[in-house]
Amino acid sequence: MSAVSTVLHYAAPLASGPPDGDWCVDALSRPPEVILNFRMVPHEATVTDLRDSSVRPTLDTMGFEKAAVPTRADQRALAENSETALERYRQETAELLTSVTGADAVEFFDATLRHQDANPSGATPHQAPHQRVHVDQSPNSARVRAALHGPERRRFGRFQIINTWRPLLRPVRNYPLALCDYRSLDPGADLVATRLEFPEWLKDRESYSVKHNSRHRWHYWRSLAPDEVLLFKCYDSASRSLALAADGADRPGLADVAGLCPHTAFYDEEGPDTGHLRTSLETRAVLFYD
């Protein structure tokens, strides 16, 4: 297996800042500035390329997996924010998620388009790849999502939030997505619930920031192509280790499965740094099980 040496940006408390549990990302006070009451710290990391590897991650073992599934939606239209193309894409992605997981219902609630072009001026384009190690949901925000999107008048047991991440138009040339093996994570020590002060229409109220841990094992797929997708967990209500870390509960029905997947974009110094580097679409959905 080949690997890339790079820098990943983890979270750490300020010397005189708030304690764990009162961290915040504030995008409301001084827009467009984003204010953190904690700091981001760069750490050298090795990210293993799984392109030619015999390792086959799955959602339940490592928290993520790759599928080779071309899209029937118009990729150019997706890249131009066409709602018609996005609706078709959601339909086929729901079919994929149901096939992979066996879920009884899939409800989408978010779609984010990201672009990265080489820019000598150093300006950061809108919705550029997110270079901060994080998890999209905390258990609190995941439960709120389940309540908002759950099937009406129908009880459900297990639920998950899954992010489906796909390149558009051409393979990723740089700023690929790094995914952390859940088995290398210490959920109780590494994850910090972080309040999100965002506009009301924008995503969720709470996520997880991630502290550095030298035991973390990072992976990616070189030159991920538009006919490939990455699926990774933002939350799984059936994960025993995550439930114990979050609220100390060992409830009936819990299992030894991955609970979530820390992730981040990263810059590959050995990769291209000119021209168009990446266009990608990520969609998040709540998956329900009867």
N, C-alpha and C positions, 0 to 999 in steps of 0.2 A: 504494500500500500504506500502511496505517496502522501506527502503532507506539506502544509504551508505553515511557515512561522509568521505570525502576525501580532498585532496589538488588538486586544479586546477591551472595551470600556465597561468596567464594573462600577457599582455604587459603594460609597463609604460615607460614614457620618462626618459632619463638620466637627472641628474641635470644640466649638461652643454651640453646636446646633442641637436640634431636637433629638430625643432618643428614638430608637427603633419603634415603629408603630405610629409615629407622628410625622412621617416623611410626606412631602407634597411636591407635585409638579404643577406649577401655576402658570397657565397660559391666558389668564384673564386680567391680571393687574396692570401689566404694561405691554399690551400686544404691539408688534408681533413677537416681542421678547418672551422666552420661556424661562421661568425662574424655578430653580431647584433649591430646596433647603437642606440638601445633602450634596456631596461632591461626586464627580465622576473621576475614576482613577484608571489610567491605562496599565494593562498587564500583558506581558509577553505570553503568548499561547501558541500551542500547536494544534492545527485543525486538520484532521485526517481526511483525505479524499477517498470516498467510497466508490468512485466510478468503476474501478477494476477490482474491487474487493469481494471476498467471499462473505463478508459480514452482511447480514440482511436484517436491518432494524425493523421492528414492528411498533405499532402504536402502544401495545400493552407491555412490551419489554423495555424499549428505550424511549418511548414517548413520541416517536416519529417514524415515518416510512416514506418510500418513494414509489410512485406508480407510473408506468408508461401508458398514458391514456391521451391520445390526441383530442383536441377540442373541435366540435362541429360549429362552434360560434365563430363569427367573423372577428378575427383578432385585431384587425385595423379599427373596426368599430368599437371593440372593447377598449382599445388604447385611446379612443376619442370620447370615452364616457357615454357610449350609446346605451340607453336604458333597455332598448329592445334586445340588443346583443347580450347585455348583462342578464336579462331574464332567461334567455335561452341557456346561457352558461350556468346559471344557478340550477336549472332543471337537470342538466346533464351531470353537474357536480353532486346534486342530491342523489342521483342514481349511483354514482361512484361511491359516495360515502355509505349508502345503504348496502352496497355490494361488499365493501371492505369490512364494515363493522357489524352488520346485521341489525342496525337501529330500526325502530318502528316508525319514526318520524324525524324529519330534518327541517329546521326552520332557520333561514338565513337572517342575519341582522346587520351585516357590515360588509363593505367592499372598499378596498383601498388600492389605488393605482399609484405606482412609484416609477419615477424616471431618474436616470443618472447619465449625464453627458459630461465629458471632460470639459472643464471650464477654467481657462488660464487665469481669469480674474479672481478665482477663489470663491465666487458667489455660490451659495447653496440653493439649488432649485427647489421649488415647492414640492413637498412630498418626496424628498430624496430618500434613499435607503437609510433606515434607522440604525445608527451605530451605537447602540446602548444595550447591554445585556439586560433582558427583561422577560417577563411573562405577561401576556395580554390581560389575563384575568386573575383576580384573587378569588378565594372561595366565596367571599361576600358578594362580589360583583357577579360571579357566575350564578349564584342562587337568584339574584335579582333578574338576570337574563332569563333563567328558566321560568321564573314566575311570569315574566312579561310575554314569553313566547310559547309557553306550554300549551299542548292541545286542550281545547275547551272541553269542559265536562268529562275529562278523561284522566284518570290517575296514571302516574308513571313512577317507575322505580329509579333505576340508574339514569343519569344524564351526563353528557359530555359537551364540551365546547371544542370544536376542531377548526383549525385554520388550514385552508387549502391554498397553497402558494404556487403560482404558475408564471414562468416567463412568457412574454408575448413577443411575437414577430420574429425574434431571432434569439439564439442562445445567450445566456448571461456571459459577458466578457470580463466583468469585474464587479466588485461589491456583491459577491454571492452571499447566500444565507448560511450561517453556521448554526448548528443544532447541538444541544448538550444532552448527552446520555443521562436519562433520569437516574439510572443506577449509580452514577457518580456524584449525585447531588445529596446534600444533607438538608432536607426540607425545613427542619426546625431551626437551623443555624444560618442557612444561606439566603433565605427569602425574607424580604421585608415588605409588608403591605404598604402601598404608597397611594395616597389620595390624589386624584386627578381633578384639578380645578380647570375644567375645559368648558367651552360653550355647551349649552344643554343638548344640542343636536349631535355633539361629537362623541361618539363611542361611550366609554364606561366611566364610572366614578372611582374605581380603584383597580390597581394592578399590583404586580410584584416587581420590585427592584431586586437585584441579585448581587450579593457580596462575593468577593473573590474567594475561591477555594482551589488550591493547587491540584486537588483530586478530580476536578471537572474534566471530562473527556468530550472533546468537540469534534464534529464531523460535518462534511459538506460533500456535494457532488460537483465536480468540475464541469463547467460549460453546460449547466442544466438547460435543456432545450424546451421549446414550446409544446412538444408532445409529451412532456414529463411534468408531474406535479409532486410537490412535497405536502404530506399531510402531517400535522403535528398537533398535539394536545395543548390546549390552554387550560383545561380543567377536566377532571374525571371524578364524579362523586363516588365511584366504587373503589378508589385508591386508599388502601388502609394506611400507608405511610403518610400520605398527604393529610388525611383526616386526623391522624394522631398529632401531626405537627401543627395543624391549624387550630384544633379545639380539644385535643386529647381524647377524642371519642373513638371507640372501637365498636362500631355498630354491626348488627347482623347484616350480611350481604356484602361486606367489604372484602376486598381481595388484594393479593400482592401484585398489583399492576401499576404501571407508570401513572402518575397523577397529572403531570404537565411537562412542558418542554421549554426551558430557557433558550432564547435564540437572539441573534443579532446579525446584521450585515457586517462585513469586514472588508477592508481594502487589502488586496493581494498585490504585494510589491512586485511579484514576478509576472503579474498579468498585465494586460494592455492598460494604458492610461491616456489614450487618445480616442476621439470620436465618440460614438454612442456606446455606452457600457452596459446599460441594463434598462429594460422595461418589464415590470412585473405587476401581477394582479393577485391580491390576497383577499379571500372571502372567509368570513367566520360564520359558523352555524352552530346552533344548539341541536344535539342529537338526543332523542328520547327513546327509552326502552320501557316497554310495559312490565 
